[in-house]
Amino acid sequence: MSELKAPSLQSLLESERGSTDSLLAESLQLDFEDLDDAEFAIPPTDVLPTLEAVLSEFEADSDVASELGMPVPHATPTPSIGEDSTIRTDGRGGGGSIMRYTLLHGISAQLSSAAERVNAGAASSCAVAAFIAVGTSHGHILNFDVTQTLRWAHQDKHGQGAVASLAFNADSTRLLAGYSRGLVAMLDTHTGDVLRELFDVITPNTGVLHVKWTSRSSLALCADAGGSVWSLNFTRKLGIRGCQSRCLFSGARGEVCAVEPLIMDAQGRHELDQYCIVALATLSKYFIVTVRPRLRVIKYHVLQGPPDCLPLLAWHLVLIQAADTTRSVDPVIVVGRGNQLFFHQLFVSNGRITLLYLRHVQLQGSLLSAHWLGPKCVASLDTAEILHLVDVRSSKELECMDMANAGLVYGSAQFKGLATGGNVSPAFALAGTNACYNSVVSRGTQLYVLGARSLHIIGVRTWSERISYLVKHHRWQEACQLALDGYIASVDRPRKRAQAKERIIMLFKEYIANSARAPDYCLGAIVNCLITVGELDLLWTQLWEKLHNSSLELFLQHISEHIERETIHSVNPVISQALVDYWLEHSPAKLEQLILKLDWMCLDLNQVLKAVKKHRLYRAQIYLNTQALNDYTAALTELLPLVTPEETDLGNCLLVYVSSCLAGRGYPSGEIPVELVHQVKHDVLRCLTSQQSKENAGDELPYPYLRALLKFDTRETLNVISLAFQEQEFSNELGLSHRKRIINLLLEIMTPENATWAEIGCLLNFIAQQISMQCLPRDRQLLERVLSHLAQEEIANESSRQHSERENAWHELLSSNCLAEISSDEEQLSLAQRARCYCVVEYLLEKLQRYDTILDCYIRNEARHETMFAYMERHVITPKRCIYGQLKRHLRELLTINAKETTRLLALHYPEKIYELLDDLRKEEALLYVFLKCLNDRRTKLEASQLELLLELHCKLDSASTVQEFLCSNSGYRLEQAIAIVESHHLNRAVIYLYEMQESYTKAFELSMDLLKTMSGEEGAMEARIIVSLLARSTQTLPAQELERCWFVLLQYILPHQEMQSVTKSILHEASQHIDLHNLVQLIMNTHNVSSSFGDIKDLLMGMLDSSRHQTEALRNGIEFMCQNLHHTFAERYQQARRGLWVTTTKCSVCRQRLYDHSQVLILGGCGHGLHEECMEEAETQFEKCPRCVSAIPDQTLKLPHPNKNLISISSSLEMGALQLKAPPRRFS
Amino acid sequence: MATTPRSGGASGTGAAQRPNGTSQNKSCQFKLVLLGESAVGKSSLVLRFVKGQFHEYQESTIGAAFLTQTICIEDTVVKFEIWDTAGQERYHSLAPMYYRGAQAAIVVYDIQNQDSFQRAKTWVKELHKQASPNIVIALAGNKADLSNIRVVEFDEAKQYAEENGLLFMETSAKTGMNVNDIFLAIAKKLPKNDGANNQGTSIRPNGNETNRPTNNCCK
């Protein structure tokens, strides 16, 4: 609170905790003031229509504006949101249907003429109440009434500059005007008389920014360019008008940019009525204060934002639904700055005024203004002059409109204090560039935008108005969509829903009235609308009567769509007639669909039934017969005679129908009413089993209906009957007799003359099943009949399925023990064996515990061969089943059926018996072979003799390649024997393989050659390759001469053969690695006719030449190198030999005696140190280094000749010039 | 779509397009049901009234057929929605569905057939018992062109009609005698003072109208 230290607030802040009892006194005092104020209120004039009402009347709209050459602001095509914030994703959006733009032509024209004729200047501010007042930059005020008539004009005589701000009081009797040089004037709105001129109510030498009336009729507020706020308390004492000005807030403590008093015009009383509340905003914060009864700060808040943005304030009363479902109407202030909007609710709780944060909305672009348009929307203009309409509840932007063409007036001159010499703070001046507090004002749901010479209104259309707007522009599609959206959104508000419905009906009437020329335009949308709101009668009567030929079809299509989607179930009979006619013509199948979905009562039965009969719409026919006529038999009597085996659809349809009827279900869907079920079942059954058809032609066979069904599909019919037998109607005493009767009927119908054996078989199987399921009494006669069928030895054309069904039936009869009375098991057994019903046989054998022959049943029944092995596997451990015995007996069959499984079984469970079995099979080579092979494949350990036996069998019975394979994959056999066996079968390749295994390559080669000689062409080439690889493998083993011989043999054979040419080259290449090229070429030259195959040996020859050249070269190089080497050695020796010596010491390096005293002197190296040979010998080491100076000793040690005295005495041996000891020494390099 | 009957006079189409018609052009919609034994000429009667046609060999109706006709009496456009029920016994159970919501019924008998007259009496009884209490019932003795071989006397039927408060006429679908007249008579007798109310009342055969106000009867 320390920030709020304006002088006038000072005392207030100190007495913050002021007692509430003084409030009463002050309010009394205020009442007194109100009385005072009422006194100078002029008697009210005739009640005028409200401004909104009048302005809404002339929806001048854009077309007129464009005629006058005014640029029309266009709604930008942003996606907008429906009134109830249902988001429309189709991208069309409201299409500008929410905001209504109007240019006030009358006022605009007056403004223009005022500017031109009386030099009033451009408009600078405006105010709207019951009048519209516009102030200009040259101090003129023009007051218009609601009809845009100029009531009066006032010109300021004092040169106070532009009219900065205007304000009407609550009853529009007084207009307060603030000028940019500081004058505040009060005018009578009806006459234009100046009532007060106040020159000194604000900070001296500043301009007025805002004048505002508060909720108290004699109290106004005025903000100046210095940032101070003044309260103007108007008095009239003794007829003299006066004014007390008091500084509420000093600009020195923060400059106030925006002032917004709370005006509560609600009819109902509000707790806040007794207070006079004002919202103030500076560039850094905003605060809510009460001015009356006492000056007091309720709340202040920091308000951040860009420096060039002004704070924005606006109040509105909003119905607020709290979380605890209590509702209250409270003032809500919207505070905006930059691109943010904050909403706060002001209410009284526990005697204290509280400000509650509600929500926050962020927009794009920074804002110029923010105003409430009604309690739901906020309109805000951004710096690009685009007007955004924001739905407060959903925080969504509904629509936006470009206002750039309106020529919006800015109040920046006032904020910059241009009229008073620019004496404002820089921050204030900067923020003030975008000020339009006084040029954008709101009233009710309308926003007034003041242009320099024009005034524009933006209104918000209600849902209903939006529909009207769209209708007016013939945008029916959107109108319908909007209407439906509204209707759907009002789902849980009955009153609103009724209104919405009414509006939709109105929309429909407008449509009817407007669509005379093109009634099918947007028909679908309208139909959809009416169906959704349930106004079907309008659809049938008014819309229908309106339509013409082509649109009728469209209408019918739409209706059909709705029927298919099941949004309507019933239509007007007139429509249904047309619908039936239409679809009969276009698609009878579709008609059937529609009929099935429609309530039959709206159909013209006469028409529809005749049509469905004619077009064979069976389902529809059945549906209508059952639903409408309650006649469940008609379908049968009418349709069954039509059934033929070709009419599968009808036949199946009827089968299902009969089945569902007998089960008490409706067809094609639903249930038969409970009270009817019994009757229906009875009727259908009776109809089905009736002896004669309705139109008895006399020559028909008895039971035509049942017969027709059986004829169509015996099996399925019997299925239907068996399903029906499970119903409770058939389960009691009476039901049993019914069953018997039906069975008898069936037997009567299915005589061999009238039915195929297969069909009769079906029937008998069916009966057998029924008997075994205890569904039929065990009638001996019947059973005998059934059994005779089941036990038939041979039935012509019996499919395996029929046979297995027969078996199954028999089996079931047996297992339910139904046949015990008729015949013994033994008889049955023989019957079954004769009838080849091996399942039955097996069952009986099991029953009689005669396990030893069970395998026979399996073997004879091809279909069960697979299960046989499972059977054996299962029982192999049970000795009494004598599996082995049977296995042994049937070994041959089993091996033929599935050798692998048999072998597996034997190898797994009876490994010790295998040799015995092999012995058994000695004579049957084929089986033996299979058996052995399987055993071998199972990797059972076999003896060599067995393997050889297998090999022999392989040779006998199988192809050469498998023999080869066998040989390769096995190793247990003896090679000699194997060779003998294979040779005896002349399987050369296998023999070759074996030879190779034996490492007798020569034999292998020779045999191969024999083989090769028998072949020709591609085969030969292949063979030759094989031989080549054989020879390559033999390299390690064969002696070289033998190998070469082999190669030669091969080549000698191959080369002359033309057909081998393809491989010749590669073989030659291969050969060249193993044999002498010289011989090879010779061979080629000898055996070849060069002309034809020079190309083949060319490479070979070239290779030979190459290698020869190479060798010659190598030889020459070798010689050269050796010579060089020799020369080097020689030169070295020579050099060493010519080397001189300089012995630098006179003592031996070892014994330290005189060097020349003793025998031989050795000079060890280039260092010139010498030693005695004796010393060397004494040391018994070969010095590698000079013992004196440790320098390396070169290769040879020079031995000086025996010391010669003469030689030493230099002086006396001059003549001995041979040894020039004083010659310059030569050092070894 | 419906042709204007010859006796209708003024055209009825103009009024049908004006839902909020003025008092001069009221429009009403009534549901009328035809009952009677099979082969007495119900379908022929309707066909004569609606299309002005007559077929010597009219197929028997299955279930029920639906037709509409608009006529004008004085200043009111009356639209009849006519349900022509099938007379065969097997369709008898269907009839209540249709007469339950009807404002008018024509019970037809064959003047050559005493049984059909008896059947007609049963129908009237059933209607009195089960239909809407305000239902306007007309008794039509059809095949009047064959009056020389009549079995049911005119006076007998007339007396029965008067006793039971029925409209009565002898008609002939073949010659067209009294056909339009009987429909016109019914239209006159039907309450028309609340056209808007009648309009759009149930057009479905089973509409529940038993709670209609009783003070509408104009005679």
Interface residues (C-beta under 8 A of the other chain):
Chain A: K509 D537 L538 W540 T541 Q542 E545 K546 S570 N572 P573 V574 S576 Q577 M601 C602 D604 L605 N606 Q607 L609 K610 L624 A628 L629 N630 D631
Chain B: M1 A16 Q17 P19 Q29 T61 I62 G63 A64 A65 F66 T68 E81 W83 D84 A86 R90 Y91 S93 L94 M97 Q199 G200 I203 R204 P205 N206
